[in-house]
């Protein structure tokens, strides 16, 4: 899983950190891309390296308290409240391990 911010804006990074920390606390492998690299290049890199789930965070997501979900070869899945996204990820992982 990769958490991607649209740019290197400190507010976006601060918004992403609690999400990352919660996932890490639940033993989810997470990496990040908070760089100033163009957004399309970040997505292309994640697709190339076969990152299954990308959590994309932009200004509108932050304002709405949401996270946009994108799947490898599945494209954008839409924006959801950040607590719902984390709960869905944890439920999916629990289901896979059962």
Secondary structure, DSSP 8 states (H G I E B T S, - for coil): -EEEESS--HHHHHHHHHHHHHHHHTT---EEE-SSS-HHHHHHHHHHTT-SEEEEE-HHHHHHTEEEEEETTTEEEEEEEHHHHHHHHHHHHHHHH-
